[in-house]
Amino acid sequence: MVDVQGTVTDGFEPVRDAFAENFARRGERGAAVAVYRDGRKVADLWGGARDADGGEEPWRRGTAQIVRSATKGVAAAVLLLLHQRGQVDLDAPVGTYWPEFKAAGKERVLVRHLLSHRAGLPALDAPLTPAQAIDGASGPAAVAAQAPAWEPGTAHGYHAQTYSWLIGELVERITGRPIGRWVAQEIAGPLGLDLWIGMPEAEQAARAGRIADIEPPAAAAPAAGLRVRPKQSVTDAYGDPESLTRRAFAAISPAADENDPAYRAAELPASAGIATADALARFYASLIGDVDGVRRLFAPATLTLARTEESAGPDKVLVVNTRFGLGYMLHGPASPLLAPGSFGHPGRGGSLAFADPESGLSFAYVTNGMQKNVTADPRAQALVRAVSRALSA
């Protein structure tokens, strides 16, 4: 039995029960979950081992993990806040801010197309090596030179890896600051978040755990979305080296060692953010309301932009129907959140963070054991169901 640490307020005991059950029944190695309601923390739990690939060091308060694509929700907030401040026009061509991007038929790619996965740039003709992916120059140059896989704006497909260089370079062109520094100065610092897009190597040994791929138990409860046994069309897409699906996820090839200190220090806003569950939940709480005296980040109009549907239907990369607002996945069968108005982002293999403005709730789950799923991890979904029960009790 895993000793679950932390607290829940009265009424949120189902979250503790579900969290403990994840260790008992769903193969959890080490994890944390945090929930805020109306800017107040109502659940903050952690347990298990800090490192999924061995070692006896326990997960402690403040242990942070790489959260893969859950990073995209933080990166999206940067562009939306720049829009809110009048520094970027979402309907302007990307080339307005990044002239080199106009090459290869991309003159009409708009800023909103990058956020809604409609730019047609999920894959690269020549994948980058891990060293190139993190050098700060090769990625932006590659997406600037890349021709779109479809006419931009006419369809959507998940930009799993290229989102890093598209969003990161655009933010730096607009602000003169790398996106990791902008997040640290404008979001993480003011809110007191243990969250990094580019975690300094000097801090990693004390704070960051190691992730690893793990197999879920055979008897683990199923969840909705893209999971261990997807339908045949999804299996075929992932199995075909020439498919857009495989090429999108292999834009960095061979796959990077995500525990490499240099990789974790790189500013890759698609996939390499490092955070505690509390930091991600507090971040989403700040998008929808004031938190501990800090004024909410999103004005009402910006919140509407984040969760208004921009893309829906067949996803050319994930090969299922997906829904996106501007930078955020929206509630639906492929990515179940709490309620129809929820918005957020999962991380492939486990992590999940979102906000639900109608209930005033924000949620984050962080794990070090990466299971075979893309958008709907059974452990995360069990916790979301527990939150729903707590709200309805």
N, C-alpha and C positions, 0 to 999 in steps of 0.2 A: 504494500500500500504506500502511495506517495503522500507525504505530509503537505497538505495544501496550506500555504501561508497567505496572509492578508485578511481583508475584511469585506463584508457586505453590510449594507444597511437593512433595516427591517423591510421585508417584502421581497428582497432580491436573493433570498436563500436558494431559490432554484438555480441560480447561476453557479453558486458554489457546488451544488450537487452535480450539475452537468459537467463542470470542470473536473471534479474528482472522477466522474465516470469516464471521461476521456482517457485518463491514465489507466483505468481498470479495463476498459473494453475497446478503446479505439487506437491503441498503440502509441499514445503520447509519450515523448521522451522528456521534454522540458518545454514549458509554455507559461504565458501570462495572459490575463484578460482584464480589461478595465471598461467600466461603463460610467458615463456621466448623464445626469438628467437635470435640465435647466441650469447648467453650469456648475452643478454640485456632484462630486464623485459619490457614486452609490455602490460600486463594486471595484475592488482592486485586489486581484488574486494572482499567485504565482506558485510554481512547484516544479519538481523534477530536477534534472541535471542541466547545468549551463551549456554543456557541449553534447551534441547528439551523437558524436562519433567516438564516445568513450570518455573516461575521466570521472572522478568522484566529486568534482566541484559542484555544489548545489546552485540552482538558480536562486538569485537573491533579489531583493528590491533594487531596482536600478539596472538589472541585467538587460542588455540590449541585443537585438538580433537583426540580421539583414532581413528585410521584409519584401524583397523582390518587387513585384509590380504594385504593391500597396504604396510604393514611393510615388507612383504616377499621380495620386490624389494630392500630394503635397506640391508636386511640380505644377499641376494645373492651377492650384491656388495662386501661384506666383503670377502667371499671365493674367488671371482674372483680376488680381489686385492691381496689376499695372494698368489694366483697362479701367478699373474703378478710379484710378488716380489720373486718368487721362493721358497715359504715356504710350498706350498702344490702341490701335483701332482693330477690333476683331474682324472687321470686314475689309481690311486692307490686304493687298497681296503681301506675302511674306518677303518678297523681293524689295519692298519699300524699305525694310529695315536691314535686309541681308542681300545686297545686290548680286552676289555670286550664286544665290539660290535660283535665279531666274533661268538657269541653263536647262537644256534638255526638255523643253516644253512645260516648264513649271511656272510660267509667268502668271497664271491665273490661280495658283494655289493661294488660298486665303489663310490668315492666321487661325480662323475658326476651324478650317479643315484639319490643321495639325491636332487640335484638341479633340476633335470628333472622329479621328481616324479615317478621314475622307481624302487625305492627300495623295493616296496611291503609292506610298513609299514604304511599305512594310518590310521589304527585302532589298538586299544589295546584290548587284551582279557579281561583285567580288567581295565575299565576306571579309571582315576584319579579324586579325589575330587578337588574342586578349591584350597584347601589348599595345597594338594600334587602338583598340577600343578605349583605352584609358589615357592615351597620350594627349588628349585635348584638342588635337588638330585633325587626325585622320578621319574620325567619325563625321564631323561637320563637313569636311571636304568631300567625303563619299556621298552623303545624302544631297549635297549641293550639286554634284555631278550626275546623280542617278536620274534616269528617266522614269516617269510614273508607270506603274503596272496597270493602271486604268485611268480614264479621264478624271482628273481631280474634281471632287464635289459630286460625282454621279453615283458613288457607291461607298461602302465602308468596309474596312478590314483591319483587324487589330495590329497596330504597329508595336509589336512586343519589345523589340530592342531599339529600332531606329528612333523611337520617341525620345530616347536619351539625347541624341545629337540634334534632333529637330528643335525640341523645346529648350534644351540647354544653350545651344548657340543663339537662338532667337532672344532669349532673356539677356544673354551677355551683350548682344548687339544693341539692345534697347537701353540697358542700364549701365553698361560698362563694368559690371560685376559678374563673376561666375555664379551660376545658380546656387551652388552650395553656400557661398558667402552671403548671397542675398537672403536665403532661407535663415541662416544663422543670425543675421543682423535684424531682419524685419519680422520674423515669425518665431523661431525657436528662442531667441534671446528674450524678447518682451514677454513671452508666455511661459518662460522657464521650462522649455521642453528638452528632454533627453532624446534628441532627434537630429540626425545628420544626413545630408547628402554629401558624402565625403567625410568620413570620420578620421580625424588625425591619428596617425599610427601610434603616437605616444599614448593615446587614451584607450586603444583597442584591448590591450592585454588585461586591463582592469575591468573593462565594461562589456566587451563584446563576446558573446558565446559563439560556438562553432555550429554550423548547420550541416546536415547530412541527409541524403535520400534514405527513406525507410519504407518498408512494405507495411501496409495496414493489415491488421489481423483479418483472417478470413471471415470471421463472424461480425466484423464491424458494421454498424448500421449504415445503410446507403443514404446518400443525400442527392438532392437535385443537381442539375447543372452538368458540367463536363467532369466526369469522374473516372474511376478505374476501368469500367467496362462501357465505354461510349458506343454509340451506334456505329455501324460499319463504315459509313461515309467519313466519319471523324477518324476512325482507325486507319482507313486507307490514306487519308490526307497526311497523317503523321508518319505513315510508313513509306511514303513516296519521296525520295530525295529531291525530286524536281518540283514538288508541289509548292505552292505559295506558302502553305502552312509550315512545312519543314524549313523553307528558306527564310521565313520571317523569324523563327525561333533560332535559326543558325546564322543570323547576321554577324554573330561573333563565333568564329570557328577556328580551332576546336573550342569547346565550351570552356569558359574561364573557371579558375578555382576561386569560388566565392569566399573562401576562408583566407585567401592570400591578403596580407595586410595592404599591399599596394592596390589591389582591386577594391577593398573596402574603403580605402582613402580616396578613390576616384569619384568624380562627380558625375554619376550616371543616374539621372533622374527618372529613368524608366524602370530600373531594376535593382539598384544597389544602395538604397536608403537603409540606414540602421536606426532603430528606434526601440523604445520600451512601449509596451501596450498602453501604459498610462499617458505617454507623450502623444501617441496617435489618437487616443480617445479625447484627450484634452484639446488637441489640434482641431478635430472635427467639432467639438463643443464650441470652440471659438469661432467657427464659421457661421454658427446659427444663433449665438447669443454671447452675452458678456460672461467672462470667467474670472472670478476672484478680482473683480475691479478692473480687469483689462477689457477695453471696449471690443465688441465683436469685430471680426475681420471683414466679413462680407456685409455690405449694405443689402437691403432687401432686393434691389434690382440685380445685384451680382449673384445672390443666392438663387434667384429665378433663372439666371443664365446657366448656373452650374447644373441644375436639375431639369431643365427643359429639354425634351428629346430632340437631338440633332441627327442621330443615326439609329435606325431600327430595321430589323429584318435580317436576311442572310448575310453573315459575316464572311468575307472572302478568305479570311485567314483561319478563324476558329471553326468555320463550317457548321455553325448552328446560328440560330437567331439571337442577336445581341442588341442591347440598347445602350446608347451613350448620350449624355449631355455634353457640355463643354468640358472635357477632361475627366469626367466621372462616369463610371458604370451606373446604370439605373436598375432598379428592382425589376426582376423578370425571371422566367424559368431558368435561363442559363446562369444567372447571377442573383440568387435570392438574397434579399436584404431583409429589413424588418417589415416594411409596408410600401405601398405604391409610391409614396413621396420620398422614399429614402434615396440617398446618393452616396457613393463612396468608391472603393476599389479593393479587389482581392489581390493577393500575391500568389503566384503559381506555387502550388505545393502546400499552402496552408493559410498564411496570414490574411486578415480581413479587417478593414476599418471603414466606418460609414457614419453618417448622421441622418436623423429622421426629424425634420423640423416640426412636424405636427405633434409629436410626442415630446419634443424637447430633448431627445435622447441621442447620445453618441456612443459608439462601441468600437473597441479594438481588441483583436486577438493576435498574438504573436507566438510563433513556435519555432523550434530548431529542427524538428523532424519533418522533412519535406516528403509528403505523400504524392501519389500520382493523380493529381487533379489540376485543373486550370482555374476554375472560377468558384467552385462550391465544395470546400473541404468538409467532410462529415463532422470533424471536431468543431469547426467554426459554426456550422449549421446547428449542431446540438446546443451550442451556447446561445445562438440567436433565438432558437425556439424557447430556451429557458428565460431569456429576457422578455419575450412575448408573453409567456405565462405570468411572469412577475407583474407586467403592466396590466394584465387582464384580471388579476386576482382581486 
